[in-house]
Amino acid sequence: RANDQREIVALDLRQQVLSDDDLERIADIEKLRALYVSNSTITDQGLAHLSKCHDLETLDLKATEVTDAGLVRLGENRALKTLIIDDTAVTLAAIVHLLVEVHGHTVAESLTAIHRMAIDNSGRKVDLRGLDASVDDLKTLQTIPDVRTLFVDGNQLNDEAASIIAANPGLEAIWLEGGTIGNLGVGALATMPELRHL
């Protein structure tokens, strides 16, 4: 897609055969604001080239080989608002680090920017379904004081995860699916003063 000045501002290369070297050429597009490279063989090394894309606001990396190490290379992309990382090895902790500590966004703004995680406008409902949230991911919730409702699933749900969730005393409703939470985890959740629905 081009703007009124015939400059390329969006490039959709989903499901194309792309290499890290291709990203080097793409990074030469000066006014690029949106790049969609999902379902390609892009790796962490390729993301280093995108540091030149200072206007990049949207980056779709769904189903690529990108990891936390590659995300660090996006630190120069100050305009980045939407990052789509479904089906990658990238963790929520790495994304929040990028958007909060590097880009200076609030945690709530950062979570809003993450496509595979939804937080409503009030910051009161967080949906982590489909993330297979880790213990570190769940610790991030402690930085959102107003969250009241949590949806979470995944194989990593265990007693430790339940204890971390229980450290959010304002939660009123929790929907858990998957994993194995034993008596210790259930006991931790039972101590939550505002919890009405589990």
N, C-alpha and C positions, 0 to 999 in steps of 0.2 A: 504494500500500500504506500502511496506517495502523498505528500502534502501539496498545498497550492503552489509551492515553489518547485514542484517536481522532484523533491528530495525523498528518498526512501525513509519512511519512519517506522514501518512495521514489516517484518519478514516472517512468513509462515513456512517453515521447513519440516513440519511434523512428518514422521515416518519416511524421511529421506535418508539416503546413505550419506552420512556426514562423518568427517574426521575432525580431529582437533586442529589440523592444519586449515580446514575450511573455516573454522571460527576465527583464525587469524585474518583471513580475507574479509570476513563479515565485519570484524571489528573496525575496519577502515571506513565503514558507512557512518559518516559524522553525526547525523541527526537521528540515528536509530533509537526508537523509544520502546519498541516491543519486538521480542525475538522468541519464536516458538520452535524448539528443536527436540520435542519429545520423541520417544521411541527411536533414538539414534544411538550411535556408539560414542557420543561425546563423553570425555573423562575429565578428571580434575585438571589435568594439564591444559586442556582446551579452554577452561574457564579463565586462565591467566590472561588470555588475549582480550577478553571482554572488559578488562579494567580500563581500556581506552574509551569505552562507550559511556561517556559521562551523562548522557541523556536517557539511558536505558531505565525504563520504569517497570516493564513487565518482562519476566524471563520464565519460560516454560521449559523445565528440565525433566518433566515426567518420563519415567521409564528409561533413564539414561544411567550411565555408570558413575555418576557423580557421588562423592562422599563428603564428609565434613571437611576434609583437607581442601577440597576444591572450593568449598563455600568461602573459606578464608580469603581466597583470591578475588572475591567480589567486594572486598572492603573499599575499593576506590569508587564503586558505583553508588554515589550518594543519592541519586534520584530513584533508586530501586524501591518500588512500592508493592509489587505483586511478584511472588516467587512460587512457582508451581513445582513441587518436588514429590508428588505421588510416586510410589514404586521406585524409590531410590534408597540408598543407604544413608542419606542425610538424617540426622537426628534433630528433634525439636530444640534441644539445648544449643546446638550449633547455629540454628537459624535465629533464635532469640539473641544469642551473643552477637551475631552479625548486625541485626537490626537495632538492638538496644545499645550495646557498648560501642559499636563501630559507627552506626548511623545516627545514634542519639534519639531514636524513637522511644516512646513509652512501651512498656510490655504489652499493654492492651492494643496499641497501634500495631505492634509487631505481630501479635497473634492474629489480628484482623487481616494482615497482609499475606498470611500463609494460607494458600488455597486449600490444603487438605485439613485444615483446622478452622472451625468457625467459632467466633465469639460475637455475641449480639452487640448492638450499638450501646447498650447500657453497661456492658461488661459483666452482666450478671449470669450469663449462661455460656458455658464452654463445652464444645462438642469435639471430643478426641477420637470418635469412632473411626476406624479404618487406619489409625496411626500406629497401632500396636505400641502404645506408649510405654516407654521405659521408666524406671524409677527416677532417673535424672529429668525426664520430661515432666513427670508429675511434680517434682520439686519446683518447677517453674510456676506452678499454680499459686504457690505461696506469695508470689509478688503481685497477685491480682486480688486485692482485699475485698472487692465487692461481689465476687463470684458466689452465686447462690445455687446454681444447678450445674451438674457435671454429668456428661455422657462419656463413658470410656469403655473400650474393649481391648482384648488382646491376650496373647499367651503369657505375657510378663506380669499379669495381675497376680499378686501373691500377698502374703502377710505384710511384707515390707512396703509394698505399694499401698496397701490399705492403710497402714500407719501414716504414710505420707499424706494420703488423702484426708485422713482424720485430723491432720495438723491445720486444716482449713476450717476453723470453727464456725464460720458463717454459712457453710453449705447446708441447704435445706432439702435438696433432692439429689440422689446419686443413682445413675443407671450403670450397672456393671455387667459385662458379658465376657465370658471366656476366662482363662486362667484358673488358678486354684487358690482360693482364699480360705484359710483354716480358722480355727477358733481364735487364735491370736489376732488375726486381721479383723474378724467380725467383732471381737471384743473392743478393738481400737475404734471401729466405726460406731459402736454402741455408745461410746462416751461423748459423741458429738452433740452439743447442747441444742442446736437448731435443726438437726436432721429429722425430717418428717416422712421422707419417702426413700426407700432403698430397694 
